[in-house]
Amino acid sequence: MNQATTILTCSALLEAYILKYIPFALALLLSGCASSGVVPLTSEKFMISKNTVKFGGGISASAASEVHEEANDFCSKQGKKVETIDLQLTPGRVGSAGAVTLQFRCT
């Protein structure tokens, strides 16, 4: 193989790799914005879950504050404050989204 053929082959492999994984990367990025919204678990207990995407895995730094903010907005509309029952942080890995799940009540 000469140098021109090697460059062309590497270029073709890179293009095939990019085309194969771009849809997957876009799906992860779009799901990074996904929030369940407030889900009632009982008449007094609620949950919000948010998918997080961070390059290289882990948890987005803003995800936990975003679910708390959403819970605060929900409770403040009732003239109440958020009481956290449980907060679960599930880190993502390369190729999979993480999640932040907040269970709360309004007091």
C-alpha positions in Angstrom: 0.0 0.0 0.0 1.3 3.4 -0.8 0.8 6.5 1.4 -2.2 7.8 -0.7 -4.0 4.5 -0.4 -3.4 4.4 3.4 -4.7 7.9 3.8 -7.8 7.1 1.7 -8.4 3.9 3.7 -8.1 5.6 7.0 -10.4 8.4 5.8 -13.0 5.9 4.6 -12.8 4.0 8.0 -13.2 7.3 9.9 -16.2 8.3 7.8 -17.8 4.9 8.3 -17.2 5.1 12.1 -18.7 8.7 12.3 -21.7 7.8 10.2 -22.3 4.7 12.4 -22.2 6.6 15.7 -23.7 10.0 14.9 -27.3 8.8 15.3 -26.5 7.2 18.6 -24.7 10.4 19.9 -27.6 12.6 18.8 -30.1 10.3 20.6 -28.0 10.6 23.8 -27.7 14.3 23.5 -31.5 14.7 23.0 -32.3 12.4 25.9 -30.0 14.5 28.0 -32.8 17.1 28.1 -35.5 14.6 29.0 -37.3 15.0 32.3 -40.2 12.9 33.5 -41.9 15.9 34.9 -43.6 15.6 38.3 -45.0 12.0 38.7 -47.3 11.4 41.7 -46.3 8.2 43.6 -49.0 8.7 46.3 -51.3 11.5 47.2 -48.4 13.2 49.1 -45.2 11.8 47.5 -43.9 12.8 44.1 -40.9 11.9 41.9 -39.0 13.6 39.1 -36.4 11.8 37.0 -34.0 13.3 34.6 -31.6 11.6 32.1 -28.2 13.1 32.1 -25.5 12.9 29.4 -21.9 13.9 30.2 -19.1 13.5 27.7 -17.0 10.5 29.0 -19.7 9.4 31.5 -20.7 10.5 35.0 -23.5 12.9 35.9 -24.1 16.3 34.5 -23.3 18.9 37.3 -26.6 20.8 36.7 -28.9 17.8 36.6 -29.5 17.5 40.4 -30.1 21.2 40.7 -32.5 21.1 37.8 -34.7 18.4 39.4 -34.7 20.3 42.7 -35.7 23.5 40.8 -38.6 21.6 39.1 -39.8 20.2 42.4 -39.5 23.7 44.0 -41.6 25.2 41.2 -44.2 22.5 41.7 -44.5 23.0 45.5 -44.3 26.8 45.4 -47.4 26.8 43.2 -49.2 25.2 46.2 -47.6 27.7 48.6 -45.4 24.9 50.0 -41.7 24.0 50.2 -39.9 20.9 48.9 -39.0 18.2 51.4 -36.5 15.7 49.9 -37.3 12.1 50.6 -34.7 10.5 48.4 -32.2 11.6 45.8 -30.6 8.9 43.6 -27.7 9.8 41.3 -26.9 7.1 38.7 -23.8 7.9 36.7 -23.8 7.2 33.0 -21.0 5.4 31.2 -19.6 6.0 27.8 -22.5 5.0 25.5 -25.3 5.2 28.1 -27.1 8.0 29.9 -27.1 8.5 33.6 -30.1 9.6 35.7 -31.0 11.8 38.6 -34.2 10.8 40.5 -35.7 12.9 43.2 -38.5 11.7 45.5 -40.1 14.5 47.5 -43.2 15.9 49.2 -44.5 19.4 49.5 -44.8 20.6 53.1 
